[in-house]
C-alpha cells in the first residue's frame, strides 16, 4: 500500500511538472489555432492569467486564460463566451495537434510557433503567418 501511495504521489508530481512546462512553452512562444474555414487566431499567453489574441481579420482582443483539469486550456477574450480546448501536456515548439468537437468533427488545428508573434503587425494587416 505504501508503494502504491508513493507511485501515485510521483505520478501527480510529474503531471504537475508537465503542465507547468507546457505553460512555460506557451508563455515564451505563440499559440495559433487554425479553423477549417482558413480563419486563424494567434494567441499570446501571458504571465498570471492574461492573454491577447488577433484573429485572421486583424481584430485584436485582450482576455484571460486558465487551465482546467477537465476542460483543458480555457480563455475568454473581449467579453465573449469562454472557450476551452484540450491541451496535451507533451507539446513543444513546432508541434501541431487536432482539436475535435463533441461529435468528432475537426474544429481547429493547434500549433505552437517559436517566438512571440507581433500582434500589432497582425492587427494592422501584416499577417506574417
Biotite code that builds the C-alpha atoms (Angstrom):
import biotite.structure as struc

atoms = struc.array([
    struc.Atom([0.000, 0.000, 0.000], chain_id="A", res_id=1, res_name="UNK", atom_name="CA", element="C"),
    struc.Atom([2.847, 2.352, 0.866], chain_id="A", res_id=2, res_name="UNK", atom_name="CA", element="C"),
    struc.Atom([4.448, 1.708, -2.570], chain_id="A", res_id=3, res_name="UNK", atom_name="CA", element="C"),
    struc.Atom([1.138, 2.371, -4.343], chain_id="A", res_id=4, res_name="UNK", atom_name="CA", element="C"),
    struc.Atom([0.772, 5.652, -2.483], chain_id="A", res_id=5, res_name="UNK", atom_name="CA", element="C"),
    struc.Atom([4.363, 6.655, -3.366], chain_id="A", res_id=6, res_name="UNK", atom_name="CA", element="C"),
    struc.Atom([3.730, 5.875, -7.048], chain_id="A", res_id=7, res_name="UNK", atom_name="CA", element="C"),
    struc.Atom([0.522, 7.904, -7.017], chain_id="A", res_id=8, res_name="UNK", atom_name="CA", element="C"),
    struc.Atom([2.293, 10.913, -5.474], chain_id="A", res_id=9, res_name="UNK", atom_name="CA", element="C"),
    struc.Atom([5.096, 10.636, -8.047], chain_id="A", res_id=10, res_name="UNK", atom_name="CA", element="C"),
    struc.Atom([2.577, 10.480, -10.913], chain_id="A", res_id=11, res_name="UNK", atom_name="CA", element="C"),
    struc.Atom([0.749, 13.558, -9.634], chain_id="A", res_id=12, res_name="UNK", atom_name="CA", element="C"),
    struc.Atom([4.025, 15.454, -9.213], chain_id="A", res_id=13, res_name="UNK", atom_name="CA", element="C"),
    struc.Atom([5.118, 14.501, -12.743], chain_id="A", res_id=14, res_name="UNK", atom_name="CA", element="C"),
    struc.Atom([1.780, 15.632, -14.214], chain_id="A", res_id=15, res_name="UNK", atom_name="CA", element="C"),
    struc.Atom([2.066, 18.964, -12.449], chain_id="A", res_id=16, res_name="UNK", atom_name="CA", element="C"),
    struc.Atom([5.584, 19.431, -13.797], chain_id="A", res_id=17, res_name="UNK", atom_name="CA", element="C"),
    struc.Atom([4.455, 18.618, -17.338], chain_id="A", res_id=18, res_name="UNK", atom_name="CA", element="C"),
    struc.Atom([1.622, 21.145, -17.115], chain_id="A", res_id=19, res_name="UNK", atom_name="CA", element="C"),
    struc.Atom([3.972, 23.808, -15.824], chain_id="A", res_id=20, res_name="UNK", atom_name="CA", element="C"),
    struc.Atom([6.452, 23.028, -18.631], chain_id="A", res_id=21, res_name="UNK", atom_name="CA", element="C"),
    struc.Atom([3.728, 23.297, -21.295], chain_id="A", res_id=22, res_name="UNK", atom_name="CA", element="C"),
    struc.Atom([2.573, 26.621, -19.872], chain_id="A", res_id=23, res_name="UNK", atom_name="CA", element="C"),
    struc.Atom([6.179, 27.851, -19.877], chain_id="A", res_id=24, res_name="UNK", atom_name="CA", element="C"),
    struc.Atom([6.397, 26.903, -23.569], chain_id="A", res_id=25, res_name="UNK", atom_name="CA", element="C"),
    struc.Atom([3.169, 28.807, -24.293], chain_id="A", res_id=26, res_name="UNK", atom_name="CA", element="C"),
    struc.Atom([4.312, 31.868, -22.313], chain_id="A", res_id=27, res_name="UNK", atom_name="CA", element="C"),
    struc.Atom([7.538, 32.073, -24.333], chain_id="A", res_id=28, res_name="UNK", atom_name="CA", element="C"),
    struc.Atom([6.006, 31.362, -27.756], chain_id="A", res_id=29, res_name="UNK", atom_name="CA", element="C"),
    struc.Atom([2.829, 31.733, -29.823], chain_id="A", res_id=30, res_name="UNK", atom_name="CA", element="C"),
    struc.Atom([-0.267, 29.521, -29.918], chain_id="A", res_id=31, res_name="UNK", atom_name="CA", element="C"),
    struc.Atom([-2.091, 29.551, -33.254], chain_id="A", res_id=32, res_name="UNK", atom_name="CA", element="C"),
    struc.Atom([-5.486, 27.964, -33.833], chain_id="A", res_id=33, res_name="UNK", atom_name="CA", element="C"),
    struc.Atom([-6.320, 27.322, -37.493], chain_id="A", res_id=34, res_name="UNK", atom_name="CA", element="C"),
    struc.Atom([-10.001, 26.818, -38.368], chain_id="A", res_id=35, res_name="UNK", atom_name="CA", element="C"),
    struc.Atom([-11.087, 24.677, -41.285], chain_id="A", res_id=36, res_name="UNK", atom_name="CA", element="C"),
    struc.Atom([-12.501, 27.818, -42.929], chain_id="A", res_id=37, res_name="UNK", atom_name="CA", element="C"),
    struc.Atom([-8.955, 29.264, -43.227], chain_id="A", res_id=38, res_name="UNK", atom_name="CA", element="C"),
    struc.Atom([-9.515, 31.658, -40.324], chain_id="A", res_id=39, res_name="UNK", atom_name="CA", element="C"),
    struc.Atom([-6.993, 31.666, -37.530], chain_id="A", res_id=40, res_name="UNK", atom_name="CA", element="C"),
    struc.Atom([-6.406, 33.002, -34.034], chain_id="A", res_id=41, res_name="UNK", atom_name="CA", element="C"),
    struc.Atom([-2.895, 33.988, -32.969], chain_id="A", res_id=42, res_name="UNK", atom_name="CA", element="C"),
    struc.Atom([-2.632, 33.978, -29.183], chain_id="A", res_id=43, res_name="UNK", atom_name="CA", element="C"),
    struc.Atom([-0.052, 35.130, -26.674], chain_id="A", res_id=44, res_name="UNK", atom_name="CA", element="C"),
    struc.Atom([-0.359, 33.574, -23.234], chain_id="A", res_id=45, res_name="UNK", atom_name="CA", element="C"),
    struc.Atom([0.984, 35.948, -20.614], chain_id="A", res_id=46, res_name="UNK", atom_name="CA", element="C"),
    struc.Atom([2.047, 35.770, -17.013], chain_id="A", res_id=47, res_name="UNK", atom_name="CA", element="C"),
    struc.Atom([-0.694, 35.349, -14.473], chain_id="A", res_id=48, res_name="UNK", atom_name="CA", element="C"),
    struc.Atom([-3.932, 34.846, -16.342], chain_id="A", res_id=49, res_name="UNK", atom_name="CA", element="C"),
    struc.Atom([-3.591, 37.489, -19.054], chain_id="A", res_id=50, res_name="UNK", atom_name="CA", element="C"),
    struc.Atom([-3.663, 36.735, -22.768], chain_id="A", res_id=51, res_name="UNK", atom_name="CA", element="C"),
    struc.Atom([-4.226, 38.552, -26.023], chain_id="A", res_id=52, res_name="UNK", atom_name="CA", element="C"),
    struc.Atom([-5.144, 37.420, -29.483], chain_id="A", res_id=53, res_name="UNK", atom_name="CA", element="C"),
    struc.Atom([-5.566, 38.610, -33.053], chain_id="A", res_id=54, res_name="UNK", atom_name="CA", element="C"),
    struc.Atom([-7.855, 36.808, -35.469], chain_id="A", res_id=55, res_name="UNK", atom_name="CA", element="C"),
    struc.Atom([-7.160, 36.472, -39.189], chain_id="A", res_id=56, res_name="UNK", atom_name="CA", element="C"),
    struc.Atom([-9.352, 39.523, -39.861], chain_id="A", res_id=57, res_name="UNK", atom_name="CA", element="C"),
    struc.Atom([-6.906, 41.581, -37.789], chain_id="A", res_id=58, res_name="UNK", atom_name="CA", element="C"),
    struc.Atom([-9.216, 42.066, -34.794], chain_id="A", res_id=59, res_name="UNK", atom_name="CA", element="C"),
    struc.Atom([-7.217, 42.304, -31.550], chain_id="A", res_id=60, res_name="UNK", atom_name="CA", element="C"),
    struc.Atom([-8.692, 41.313, -28.189], chain_id="A", res_id=61, res_name="UNK", atom_name="CA", element="C"),
    struc.Atom([-7.370, 41.019, -24.645], chain_id="A", res_id=62, res_name="UNK", atom_name="CA", element="C"),
    struc.Atom([-8.620, 38.405, -22.261], chain_id="A", res_id=63, res_name="UNK", atom_name="CA", element="C"),
    struc.Atom([-7.878, 35.876, -19.583], chain_id="A", res_id=64, res_name="UNK", atom_name="CA", element="C"),
    struc.Atom([-6.815, 32.221, -19.648], chain_id="A", res_id=65, res_name="UNK", atom_name="CA", element="C"),
    struc.Atom([-6.843, 29.339, -17.199], chain_id="A", res_id=66, res_name="UNK", atom_name="CA", element="C"),
    struc.Atom([-6.078, 25.635, -17.088], chain_id="A", res_id=67, res_name="UNK", atom_name="CA", element="C"),
    struc.Atom([-8.952, 23.384, -16.072], chain_id="A", res_id=68, res_name="UNK", atom_name="CA", element="C"),
    struc.Atom([-8.297, 19.750, -15.138], chain_id="A", res_id=69, res_name="UNK", atom_name="CA", element="C"),
    struc.Atom([-11.349, 18.545, -17.085], chain_id="A", res_id=70, res_name="UNK", atom_name="CA", element="C"),
    struc.Atom([-11.701, 21.107, -19.897], chain_id="A", res_id=71, res_name="UNK", atom_name="CA", element="C"),
    struc.Atom([-8.058, 21.897, -20.679], chain_id="A", res_id=72, res_name="UNK", atom_name="CA", element="C"),
    struc.Atom([-6.822, 25.333, -21.748], chain_id="A", res_id=73, res_name="UNK", atom_name="CA", element="C"),
    struc.Atom([-9.656, 27.873, -21.441], chain_id="A", res_id=74, res_name="UNK", atom_name="CA", element="C"),
    struc.Atom([-9.801, 31.524, -22.426], chain_id="A", res_id=75, res_name="UNK", atom_name="CA", element="C"),
    struc.Atom([-12.187, 34.435, -22.602], chain_id="A", res_id=76, res_name="UNK", atom_name="CA", element="C"),
    struc.Atom([-11.438, 37.404, -24.851], chain_id="A", res_id=77, res_name="UNK", atom_name="CA", element="C"),
    struc.Atom([-13.340, 40.611, -25.405], chain_id="A", res_id=78, res_name="UNK", atom_name="CA", element="C"),
    struc.Atom([-16.199, 39.528, -23.151], chain_id="A", res_id=79, res_name="UNK", atom_name="CA", element="C"),
    struc.Atom([-17.107, 36.584, -25.362], chain_id="A", res_id=80, res_name="UNK", atom_name="CA", element="C"),
    struc.Atom([-18.020, 33.150, -24.045], chain_id="A", res_id=81, res_name="UNK", atom_name="CA", element="C"),
    struc.Atom([-15.240, 31.099, -22.512], chain_id="A", res_id=82, res_name="UNK", atom_name="CA", element="C"),
    struc.Atom([-13.728, 28.577, -24.918], chain_id="A", res_id=83, res_name="UNK", atom_name="CA", element="C"),
    struc.Atom([-11.756, 25.512, -23.855], chain_id="A", res_id=84, res_name="UNK", atom_name="CA", element="C"),
    struc.Atom([-9.551, 23.160, -25.828], chain_id="A", res_id=85, res_name="UNK", atom_name="CA", element="C"),
    struc.Atom([-7.704, 20.006, -24.833], chain_id="A", res_id=86, res_name="UNK", atom_name="CA", element="C"),
    struc.Atom([-4.096, 20.862, -24.074], chain_id="A", res_id=87, res_name="UNK", atom_name="CA", element="C"),
    struc.Atom([-1.814, 17.852, -24.409], chain_id="A", res_id=88, res_name="UNK", atom_name="CA", element="C"),
    struc.Atom([0.957, 18.186, -21.864], chain_id="A", res_id=89, res_name="UNK", atom_name="CA", element="C"),
    struc.Atom([3.658, 16.834, -24.188], chain_id="A", res_id=90, res_name="UNK", atom_name="CA", element="C"),
    struc.Atom([3.574, 19.587, -26.823], chain_id="A", res_id=91, res_name="UNK", atom_name="CA", element="C"),
    struc.Atom([6.599, 21.742, -27.586], chain_id="A", res_id=92, res_name="UNK", atom_name="CA", element="C"),
    struc.Atom([7.553, 24.427, -30.106], chain_id="A", res_id=93, res_name="UNK", atom_name="CA", element="C"),
    struc.Atom([6.767, 23.245, -33.627], chain_id="A", res_id=94, res_name="UNK", atom_name="CA", element="C"),
    struc.Atom([4.155, 20.707, -32.552], chain_id="A", res_id=95, res_name="UNK", atom_name="CA", element="C"),
    struc.Atom([0.645, 20.653, -34.007], chain_id="A", res_id=96, res_name="UNK", atom_name="CA", element="C"),
    struc.Atom([-2.445, 18.728, -32.944], chain_id="A", res_id=97, res_name="UNK", atom_name="CA", element="C"),
    struc.Atom([-6.085, 18.435, -33.948], chain_id="A", res_id=98, res_name="UNK", atom_name="CA", element="C"),
    struc.Atom([-8.941, 19.685, -31.809], chain_id="A", res_id=99, res_name="UNK", atom_name="CA", element="C"),
    struc.Atom([-12.212, 17.932, -32.473], chain_id="A", res_id=100, res_name="UNK", atom_name="CA", element="C"),
    struc.Atom([-15.744, 18.885, -31.497], chain_id="A", res_id=101, res_name="UNK", atom_name="CA", element="C"),
    struc.Atom([-18.213, 16.825, -29.484], chain_id="A", res_id=102, res_name="UNK", atom_name="CA", element="C"),
    struc.Atom([-19.245, 14.652, -32.443], chain_id="A", res_id=103, res_name="UNK", atom_name="CA", element="C"),
    struc.Atom([-15.707, 14.175, -33.764], chain_id="A", res_id=104, res_name="UNK", atom_name="CA", element="C"),
    struc.Atom([-15.601, 16.924, -36.389], chain_id="A", res_id=105, res_name="UNK", atom_name="CA", element="C"),
    struc.Atom([-12.268, 18.712, -36.847], chain_id="A", res_id=106, res_name="UNK", atom_name="CA", element="C"),
    struc.Atom([-12.673, 22.212, -35.409], chain_id="A", res_id=107, res_name="UNK", atom_name="CA", element="C"),
    struc.Atom([-9.120, 23.567, -35.185], chain_id="A", res_id=108, res_name="UNK", atom_name="CA", element="C"),
    struc.Atom([-5.569, 22.572, -35.783], chain_id="A", res_id=109, res_name="UNK", atom_name="CA", element="C"),
    struc.Atom([-3.407, 23.985, -32.996], chain_id="A", res_id=110, res_name="UNK", atom_name="CA", element="C"),
    struc.Atom([0.231, 24.925, -33.430], chain_id="A", res_id=111, res_name="UNK", atom_name="CA", element="C"),
    struc.Atom([2.899, 26.199, -31.069], chain_id="A", res_id=112, res_name="UNK", atom_name="CA", element="C"),
    struc.Atom([5.112, 28.517, -33.110], chain_id="A", res_id=113, res_name="UNK", atom_name="CA", element="C"),
    struc.Atom([8.521, 29.623, -31.902], chain_id="A", res_id=114, res_name="UNK", atom_name="CA", element="C"),
    struc.Atom([8.814, 33.170, -30.559], chain_id="A", res_id=115, res_name="UNK", atom_name="CA", element="C"),
    struc.Atom([6.242, 35.765, -29.679], chain_id="A", res_id=116, res_name="UNK", atom_name="CA", element="C"),
    struc.Atom([4.128, 36.972, -32.613], chain_id="A", res_id=117, res_name="UNK", atom_name="CA", element="C"),
    struc.Atom([3.907, 40.712, -33.267], chain_id="A", res_id=118, res_name="UNK", atom_name="CA", element="C"),
    struc.Atom([0.190, 41.174, -32.662], chain_id="A", res_id=119, res_name="UNK", atom_name="CA", element="C"),
    struc.Atom([0.340, 44.872, -33.610], chain_id="A", res_id=120, res_name="UNK", atom_name="CA", element="C"),
    struc.Atom([1.589, 43.946, -37.067], chain_id="A", res_id=121, res_name="UNK", atom_name="CA", element="C"),
    struc.Atom([-1.059, 41.229, -37.364], chain_id="A", res_id=122, res_name="UNK", atom_name="CA", element="C"),
    struc.Atom([-3.848, 43.587, -36.358], chain_id="A", res_id=123, res_name="UNK", atom_name="CA", element="C"),
    struc.Atom([-2.572, 46.142, -38.889], chain_id="A", res_id=124, res_name="UNK", atom_name="CA", element="C"),
    struc.Atom([-2.956, 43.568, -41.663], chain_id="A", res_id=125, res_name="UNK", atom_name="CA", element="C"),
    struc.Atom([0.658, 42.448, -41.858], chain_id="A", res_id=126, res_name="UNK", atom_name="CA", element="C"),
    struc.Atom([-0.214, 38.800, -41.329], chain_id="A", res_id=127, res_name="UNK", atom_name="CA", element="C"),
    struc.Atom([3.304, 37.343, -41.256], chain_id="A", res_id=128, res_name="UNK", atom_name="CA", element="C"),
    struc.Atom([1.646, 33.966, -40.570], chain_id="A", res_id=129, res_name="UNK", atom_name="CA", element="C"),
])
